[in-house]
Amino acid sequence: MSLLSRLLIKLQFSLDKLFRLDSLSRSAYDAVAMQVLAPLSTTYQPWSTSALRPSGLVKILNEIVMNRRCCIVECGGGISTVYIAKLLQQQGQGHLYTLEDNLGWIELLKALLQEQGLSDYVTVIPAPLAACNLALETNLWYDLTAFRSQFTTSTIDLLLVDGPPAYDKPRRLSRYPALPALRDLLAPDFAVILDDINRSGEAEIISKWATEFNLTFEKYLYDGDIAIARSQGGFHIG
Ligand SMILES: C[S@@+](CC[C@H](N)C(=O)[O-])C[C@H]1O[C@@H](n2cnc3c(N)ncnc32)[C@H](O)[C@@H]1O
C-alpha cells in the first residue's frame, strides 16, 4: 500500500472519529435536556426529527422564564407548541400564537393541545403560504390575514422562527421574512429565536437580520442549533 493510501485511510479514520464525537456530544446535550423537560410532561409526546431539539427547547423555555416573555409568536408548530403551552400553564400567565400553514398538522396540534388541557394557552392560526414581497428568491411565506385580525391587543415579546419548512435548497431562505414582516408588532423589549442554524440558509438569515435590525445573536450550535438575539439585553439562557 502506498504512503498516500495509508495517509488517506488515516485521515478518513480521524474524520470518522471527529464526526462520531460531534454526534455524541449533541446527543449528550439532548439527553440532559430531556431530563430538564421531564417535569413538564406526564404523557407521551410524538417527538419527530422535524421538531426542535430538546436542548434548543430548554433554551427557549429558559428565555420565557428568565426574561419574562409572555406574548409569544411561533412560526411553525409542533412539539415546541405543546411544551411552551405547558410552561405557560404552569406559570399561570402568557399566551402563545402559532402560525401554521399545514391544515392537517393544525388539526393534530389542536387535538394534542386539547387532550392535554392546554387549549387556553395557545391560539393556532392557519397561515397558508403565499407570495410575500419580503421573501428572498422565489420563496413563499405565511399569509398573515387571519393572524392580524386575531392579534389585536398586544405586542410580541418573543418571536420563535421554526417554519416554514426550509430543509431543501430551493427553500433554504424561506424563513427570512419573519422579522421584517412582524416588526410593527414587536415590543420594545423583544427576543427573536431562529432554529436550525447549523444549516447554511439559517446562518445567512441571522447574519442578514443582525445587520438589518442591529441585533447581536448568541449562537448555540452543539446545544440546540438555535440562535437568539434580544433588543434590550437580558439574562443569559445557555
Ligand atoms: C420545523 S417544523 C416545526 C417544528 C416545531 N416547531 C416543533 O418543534 O415541533 C416546520 C413545519 O413542518 C411541519 N411538520 C412539523 N412536524 C412534522 C412532522 N412530524 N411531519 C410532517 N410535517 C411536520 C409543520 O407544518 C411545521 O410548521
The ligand as a MOL file (V3000), in Angstrom:
LIG
                    3D

  0  0  0     0  0            999 V3000
M  V30 BEGIN CTAB
M  V30 COUNTS 27 29 0 0 0
M  V30 BEGIN ATOM
M  V30 1 C -39.5200 22.5370 11.5640 0
M  V30 2 S -41.1960 22.1140 11.6020 0 CHG=1
M  V30 3 C -41.7480 22.9400 13.0650 0
M  V30 4 C -41.4360 22.1400 14.2640 0
M  V30 5 C -41.9760 22.6480 15.5760 0
M  V30 6 N -41.5360 23.9620 15.9180 0
M  V30 7 C -41.5630 21.6510 16.6500 0
M  V30 8 O -40.7000 21.9360 17.4610 0
M  V30 9 O -42.1170 20.5420 16.5960 0 CHG=-1
M  V30 10 C -41.8310 23.1310 10.3170 0
M  V30 11 C -43.1440 22.6340 9.7430 0
M  V30 12 O -43.0470 21.2750 9.3660 0
M  V30 13 C -44.3070 20.6320 9.5450 0
M  V30 14 N -44.0780 19.5000 10.4380 0
M  V30 15 C -43.6800 19.5180 11.7040 0
M  V30 16 N -43.5190 18.2700 12.1790 0
M  V30 17 C -43.8400 17.4430 11.1660 0
M  V30 18 C -43.8870 16.0180 11.0190 0
M  V30 19 N -43.5760 15.2120 12.0170 0
M  V30 20 N -44.2430 15.5130 9.8380 0
M  V30 21 C -44.5870 16.3110 8.8120 0
M  V30 22 N -44.5720 17.6800 8.8810 0
M  V30 23 C -44.2070 18.2270 10.0470 0
M  V30 24 C -45.2790 21.6740 10.1090 0
M  V30 25 O -46.0450 22.2040 9.0490 0
M  V30 26 C -44.3390 22.7090 10.6680 0
M  V30 27 O -44.8740 24.0040 10.6290 0
M  V30 END ATOM
M  V30 BEGIN BOND
M  V30 1 1 1 2
M  V30 2 1 2 3
M  V30 3 1 2 10
M  V30 4 1 3 4
M  V30 5 1 4 5
M  V30 6 1 5 6
M  V30 7 1 5 7
M  V30 8 2 7 8
M  V30 9 1 7 9
M  V30 10 1 10 11
M  V30 11 1 11 12
M  V30 12 1 11 26
M  V30 13 1 12 13
M  V30 14 1 13 14
M  V30 15 1 13 24
M  V30 16 1 14 15
M  V30 17 1 14 23
M  V30 18 2 15 16
M  V30 19 1 16 17
M  V30 20 1 17 18
M  V30 21 2 17 23
M  V30 22 1 18 19
M  V30 23 2 18 20
M  V30 24 1 20 21
M  V30 25 2 21 22
M  V30 26 1 22 23
M  V30 27 1 24 25
M  V30 28 1 24 26
M  V30 29 1 26 27
M  V30 END BOND
M  V30 END CTAB
M  END
